[in-house]
């Protein structure tokens, strides 16, 4: 389950309600809204993998296309249910007095869903579907998200590193995992939130992270220090870090892992090979060193005398390549790195969703990524 958050904007019967902008996120649609404005700025419900705006008070939502469509007027819902590009739906905008518009991933501009403009009655009905708004002008409903793709791995209590291109949903996964580990698996979870993308930038963390605690970072260059402080001062069982990108942060991750704390993190890179070849981040997967073999050993291995080997145990025993929103490649890091370093393809798990969006796990599949 995730959280769907909404802010009302002005309308005739509710001076704080004027429109919606519904957006799917990196797995299925999500919602986020802007705070009330006397100028009738559209209310936005949009899907995303990481919060972007903070000044306008927009907050996160997660994620179910079906749940999002249920909030829409019936004709718009039926239109989108038959839309061939439904899986690429990025956002649906409902603004008072304007035509409803859908936007899709990878396309500029939008597509009007009908010629008739959005009426005050339709906005009121959408508001009723979302339920009562709290004092912070937000409403929430539970929806399913990404975490079922890795729920079984979380119970191993071993560290997991997520890779993927921008926009594929890495930060959204961090948020959901934080909530599940804290609220369902009853772990002591601390989020090191450098850019406020996981827990929001308010004094009170967003409800989407559940009971996880959040440590904000004054400057990005201080992230590694706050990571160590989290372990030394707050006794977490799990530390969650988004966007590991420096050598100091990689070393901090190893220090935390060596203390027996589970890590959930994301890093810059699209494939495992990217991390192996990156001298700054390769320590996350064990690092690489050149070893010179003796003549007998080289002949026995049928290899050159100078070879590459993994230097140490990986900081993250599991590594997941998020290829698409609903298609992930899962590595047992140690085994995959060793195989790639000797020029062979490792066996991996493919985690994906079928036509009914149920999780399907295919084990012992030959890796299709690049070698070293």
C-alpha positions as CSV (number, residue, x, y, z in Angstrom):
1,X,0.0,0.0,0.0
2,X,1.0,3.6,-0.6
3,X,-0.5,7.0,0.1
4,X,-2.5,9.2,-2.2
5,X,-2.4,12.9,-1.2
6,X,-4.6,15.7,-2.4
7,X,-5.0,19.4,-1.9
8,X,-8.3,21.2,-2.7
9,X,-8.5,24.5,-4.7
10,X,-11.2,27.1,-5.2
11,X,-14.7,26.3,-6.5
12,X,-18.1,28.0,-6.2
13,X,-19.2,26.0,-3.2
14,X,-15.7,25.5,-1.7
15,X,-13.4,28.5,-2.0
16,X,-10.4,26.2,-1.7
17,X,-11.2,23.9,-4.6
18,X,-10.7,24.5,-8.3
19,X,-9.1,21.6,-10.2
20,X,-7.1,18.4,-10.2
21,X,-4.1,17.3,-12.0
22,X,-3.8,13.5,-11.8
23,X,-0.4,12.0,-12.4
24,X,0.8,8.4,-12.5
25,X,4.1,7.6,-11.0
26,X,6.9,5.3,-11.8
27,X,4.9,2.2,-11.3
28,X,1.3,3.3,-11.8
29,X,-0.4,6.7,-11.4
30,X,0.2,8.8,-8.3
31,X,-1.1,12.0,-7.0
32,X,0.3,15.2,-5.6
33,X,-1.4,18.6,-5.2
34,X,-0.7,22.2,-4.8
35,X,-1.8,24.1,-1.7
36,X,-4.9,26.4,-1.9
37,X,-4.5,29.6,-3.8
38,X,-6.9,32.5,-4.1
39,X,-6.0,32.7,-7.8
40,X,-7.6,29.3,-8.6
41,X,-4.4,27.6,-9.5
42,X,-5.2,24.0,-10.6
43,X,-5.0,21.3,-8.0
44,X,-2.6,18.7,-9.1
45,X,-2.7,15.0,-8.6
46,X,0.3,13.6,-10.4
47,X,2.5,10.6,-10.5
48,X,6.2,10.8,-9.8
49,X,9.2,9.0,-8.6
50,X,10.6,11.8,-6.6
51,X,9.0,15.0,-5.3
52,X,10.1,18.0,-7.3
53,X,8.5,21.2,-6.2
54,X,8.6,22.2,-2.6
55,X,7.7,25.8,-2.6
56,X,4.2,25.2,-3.8
57,X,3.6,22.5,-1.2
58,X,3.2,19.6,-3.6
59,X,3.3,16.2,-2.0
60,X,3.6,12.7,-3.1
61,X,1.3,10.1,-4.0
62,X,1.3,6.5,-4.9
63,X,0.1,4.6,-7.2
64,X,-2.6,2.5,-8.9
65,X,-4.0,3.3,-12.3
66,X,-7.3,1.8,-11.4
67,X,-7.5,3.9,-8.2
68,X,-6.6,7.0,-10.0
69,X,-9.2,6.4,-12.8
70,X,-11.9,5.8,-10.2
71,X,-11.6,9.5,-9.2
72,X,-12.3,10.8,-12.7
73,X,-15.7,11.5,-14.3
74,X,-17.1,8.3,-15.9
75,X,-16.6,9.4,-19.5
76,X,-12.9,10.2,-18.9
77,X,-12.4,7.0,-17.0
78,X,-13.9,4.9,-19.9
79,X,-11.8,6.9,-22.4
80,X,-8.5,6.2,-20.6
81,X,-9.4,2.5,-19.9
82,X,-9.5,2.0,-23.7
83,X,-6.4,4.1,-24.4
84,X,-3.6,2.0,-26.0
85,X,-1.0,4.2,-24.3
86,X,-2.5,3.7,-20.9
87,X,0.6,2.2,-19.4
88,X,2.5,5.4,-20.3
89,X,0.0,7.7,-18.7
90,X,1.9,10.5,-16.9
91,X,-0.9,12.8,-15.7
92,X,-4.5,13.8,-16.1
93,X,-5.4,17.4,-15.6
94,X,-8.8,18.6,-14.5
95,X,-9.1,22.4,-14.3
96,X,-12.3,24.3,-13.8
97,X,-13.6,25.7,-17.1
98,X,-11.0,23.9,-19.3
99,X,-11.0,20.7,-21.3
100,X,-9.6,17.7,-19.4
101,X,-6.1,16.8,-20.7
102,X,-4.0,13.6,-20.5
103,X,-0.2,13.6,-20.8
104,X,2.0,10.5,-21.6
105,X,5.6,9.6,-21.0
106,X,7.9,10.5,-23.8
107,X,5.5,12.8,-25.6
108,X,5.5,16.6,-25.6
109,X,2.2,18.4,-25.0
110,X,-1.0,16.6,-24.0
111,X,-4.2,15.1,-25.5
112,X,-7.6,16.5,-24.7
113,X,-10.0,13.8,-23.5
114,X,-13.1,15.6,-24.6
115,X,-14.4,18.9,-26.0
116,X,-16.6,19.7,-23.0
117,X,-15.0,21.8,-20.2
118,X,-14.7,20.6,-16.6
119,X,-17.7,21.7,-14.5
120,X,-17.9,22.7,-10.9
121,X,-20.1,19.6,-10.3
122,X,-17.4,17.2,-11.6
123,X,-14.8,18.7,-9.4
124,X,-17.0,18.4,-6.4
125,X,-17.7,14.8,-7.2
126,X,-13.9,14.2,-7.5
127,X,-13.5,15.8,-4.1
128,X,-16.1,13.5,-2.6
129,X,-14.3,10.5,-4.0
130,X,-11.1,11.5,-2.2
131,X,-12.8,11.9,1.1
132,X,-12.3,14.5,3.8
133,X,-9.4,17.0,3.7
134,X,-7.4,17.6,6.8
135,X,-6.2,20.8,8.3
136,X,-3.2,20.7,6.0
137,X,-5.5,20.6,3.0
138,X,-4.6,17.0,2.2
139,X,-6.6,13.9,1.8
140,X,-5.3,10.3,1.6
141,X,-6.4,6.9,0.4
142,X,-4.3,3.7,0.4
143,X,-3.2,2.3,-2.9
144,X,-0.9,-0.5,-4.0
145,X,2.6,0.4,-5.2
146,X,6.0,-1.0,-6.0
147,X,6.9,-2.7,-2.7
148,X,5.3,-6.0,-3.6
149,X,8.0,-6.4,-6.3
150,X,10.6,-6.9,-3.6
151,X,8.6,-7.8,-0.5
152,X,10.3,-11.2,-0.2
153,X,13.8,-9.7,-0.4
154,X,13.0,-7.3,2.5
155,X,12.5,-10.2,4.8
156,X,16.1,-11.4,4.2
157,X,17.2,-8.1,6.0
158,X,20.1,-7.9,3.6
159,X,21.0,-4.6,1.9
160,X,19.6,-3.7,-1.5
161,X,20.9,-1.3,-4.1
162,X,18.6,0.1,-6.8
163,X,19.8,1.3,-10.2
164,X,17.8,2.9,-13.0
165,X,17.6,5.9,-15.3
166,X,16.0,9.1,-13.9
167,X,12.2,8.9,-13.7
168,X,11.9,5.1,-13.4
169,X,10.8,5.3,-9.8
170,X,13.8,4.7,-7.6
171,X,12.9,7.4,-5.0
172,X,9.3,6.2,-4.9
173,X,10.5,2.7,-4.1
174,X,12.6,4.1,-1.2
175,X,9.5,5.8,0.2
176,X,7.4,2.7,0.1
177,X,10.1,0.4,1.4
178,X,10.6,2.8,4.4
179,X,6.9,2.6,5.3
180,X,6.7,-1.2,4.9
181,X,9.9,-1.8,7.0
182,X,8.8,0.5,9.7
183,X,5.0,-0.2,9.9
184,X,4.7,-3.8,8.7
185,X,8.0,-5.4,9.6
186,X,8.5,-3.3,12.7
187,X,12.0,-2.2,12.0
188,X,13.7,0.9,13.4
189,X,14.2,2.9,10.1
190,X,16.0,6.1,9.6
191,X,15.9,7.9,6.2
192,X,18.9,10.2,5.3
193,X,16.9,12.6,3.2
194,X,19.4,14.9,1.5
195,X,17.1,16.6,-1.0
196,X,13.9,16.1,0.9
197,X,12.6,13.9,-1.9
198,X,11.6,11.0,0.3
199,X,9.9,12.6,3.3
200,X,9.2,16.1,2.0
201,X,10.6,19.3,3.2
202,X,8.2,20.2,5.9
203,X,8.9,19.9,9.6
204,X,6.6,16.9,9.8
205,X,7.6,14.0,7.5
206,X,5.1,13.0,4.9
207,X,2.7,10.2,5.8
208,X,3.9,8.1,2.9
209,X,7.0,7.0,4.9
210,X,4.9,5.7,7.8
211,X,6.7,5.4,11.1
212,X,10.2,5.8,9.6
213,X,12.3,8.6,11.1
214,X,13.8,11.2,8.8
215,X,17.1,13.0,9.1
216,X,17.5,16.1,6.9
217,X,20.9,17.0,5.5
218,X,21.9,20.7,5.6
219,X,24.2,20.4,2.5
220,X,24.6,17.6,0.0
221,X,28.3,17.4,0.7
222,X,27.4,16.4,4.3
223,X,25.3,13.4,3.4
224,X,28.1,10.9,4.4
225,X,28.4,12.5,7.8
226,X,24.7,12.4,8.5
227,X,24.7,8.7,7.4
228,X,27.3,7.8,10.1
229,X,25.6,10.1,12.6
230,X,22.3,8.2,12.0
231,X,23.9,4.9,13.0
232,X,25.9,6.2,15.9
233,X,23.2,8.3,17.5
234,X,19.9,6.7,16.6
235,X,20.5,2.9,16.7
236,X,18.6,2.1,13.4
237,X,18.1,-1.4,12.1
238,X,17.7,0.0,8.6
239,X,19.2,3.1,6.9
240,X,17.7,4.4,3.7
241,X,19.8,6.7,1.4
242,X,18.8,8.1,-2.0
243,X,21.4,8.9,-4.7
244,X,24.7,7.6,-3.4
245,X,27.1,9.4,-5.6
246,X,30.5,10.1,-3.9
247,X,33.4,8.1,-2.7
248,X,32.8,9.3,0.9
249,X,29.2,8.1,0.7
250,X,30.2,4.7,-0.7
251,X,32.7,4.4,2.2
252,X,30.0,5.4,4.7
253,X,27.7,2.7,3.3
254,X,30.4,0.1,3.9
255,X,31.0,1.3,7.4
256,X,27.2,1.1,8.1
257,X,27.0,-2.4,6.6
258,X,29.9,-3.6,8.7
259,X,28.0,-2.6,11.8
260,X,25.2,-5.0,10.9
261,X,22.7,-2.4,9.7
262,X,20.6,-3.0,6.7
263,X,20.9,-0.5,3.9
264,X,18.4,0.4,1.2
265,X,19.9,2.8,-1.4
266,X,20.0,4.1,-4.9
267,X,23.0,5.0,-7.1
268,X,23.8,6.6,-10.4
269,X,23.9,4.0,-13.1
270,X,21.6,1.9,-15.3
271,X,23.3,-1.5,-15.2
272,X,25.6,-3.5,-12.8
273,X,28.5,-3.0,-15.2
274,X,28.2,0.8,-14.7
275,X,28.9,0.4,-11.0
276,X,31.7,-2.1,-11.5
277,X,33.5,0.3,-13.9
278,X,32.9,3.4,-11.8
279,X,36.0,3.9,-9.6
280,X,34.0,6.0,-7.1
281,X,31.1,3.6,-6.6
282,X,32.6,0.2,-7.3
283,X,33.1,-0.4,-3.6
284,X,29.3,-0.8,-3.3
285,X,29.6,-4.1,-5.2
286,X,32.9,-5.2,-3.7
287,X,35.4,-3.2,-5.7
288,X,37.7,-4.5,-8.4
289,X,41.5,-5.1,-8.3
290,X,44.0,-6.5,-10.8
291,X,45.6,-9.7,-9.7
292,X,48.8,-11.2,-11.4
293,X,48.7,-15.0,-11.5
294,X,51.6,-17.4,-11.6
295,X,52.3,-19.3,-14.8
296,X,50.8,-22.5,-13.5
297,X,47.7,-20.8,-12.1
298,X,47.2,-18.9,-15.4
299,X,47.4,-22.2,-17.4
300,X,45.0,-23.9,-15.0
301,X,42.5,-21.2,-15.4
302,X,43.2,-20.8,-19.1
303,X,43.5,-17.1,-18.7
304,X,45.9,-14.2,-19.0
305,X,48.4,-13.7,-16.1
306,X,46.7,-10.3,-15.2
307,X,43.0,-10.7,-14.3
308,X,40.3,-8.6,-12.6
309,X,38.9,-9.9,-9.3
310,X,36.4,-8.7,-6.8
311,X,38.3,-7.1,-3.9
312,X,35.9,-7.5,-1.0
313,X,32.4,-8.6,-0.1
314,X,29.8,-6.3,-1.6
315,X,28.2,-3.7,0.6
316,X,24.9,-4.5,-1.0
317,X,24.2,-8.3,-1.3
318,X,21.3,-7.6,-3.6
319,X,21.3,-5.2,-6.6
320,X,18.3,-4.4,-8.7
321,X,18.3,-2.9,-12.1
322,X,15.0,-1.1,-12.6
323,X,14.8,-1.3,-16.4
324,X,11.2,-0.2,-16.6
325,X,8.5,0.7,-14.1
326,X,7.3,-2.9,-14.1
327,X,10.4,-4.8,-15.2
328,X,13.3,-5.3,-12.8
329,X,16.4,-7.5,-13.0
330,X,17.6,-8.8,-9.6
331,X,21.3,-9.8,-9.0
332,X,22.9,-11.7,-6.2
333,X,25.7,-9.1,-6.3
334,X,28.7,-11.3,-5.3
335,X,27.9,-14.0,-7.8
336,X,27.0,-11.6,-10.7
337,X,30.1,-9.5,-10.2
338,X,32.4,-12.5,-10.2
339,X,30.8,-13.9,-13.3
340,X,31.0,-10.6,-15.2
341,X,34.7,-10.2,-14.3
342,X,35.6,-13.5,-15.9
343,X,33.6,-12.7,-19.0
344,X,30.5,-14.8,-18.3
345,X,26.8,-14.0,-18.0
346,X,25.4,-14.5,-14.5
347,X,22.0,-16.0,-13.8
348,X,19.5,-13.5,-12.5
349,X,15.9,-13.1,-11.4
350,X,13.4,-11.2,-13.6
351,X,10.6,-9.5,-11.6
352,X,7.8,-8.0,-13.6
353,X,4.0,-7.6,-13.7
354,X,1.7,-9.5,-16.0
355,X,-1.4,-8.2,-17.7
356,X,-3.3,-8.1,-14.4
357,X,-0.4,-6.3,-12.7
358,X,0.4,-9.3,-10.6
359,X,4.1,-9.8,-9.7
360,X,5.8,-12.6,-11.7
361,X,9.3,-13.8,-10.7
362,X,11.3,-15.7,-13.3
363,X,14.4,-17.3,-11.7
364,X,17.7,-18.5,-13.2
365,X,17.4,-16.4,-16.4
366,X,20.6,-15.6,-18.3
367,X,21.6,-11.9,-17.8
368,X,21.1,-9.8,-20.9
369,X,23.2,-6.8,-19.8
370,X,26.6,-5.7,-20.9
371,X,29.8,-7.4,-19.7
372,X,32.9,-5.7,-18.4
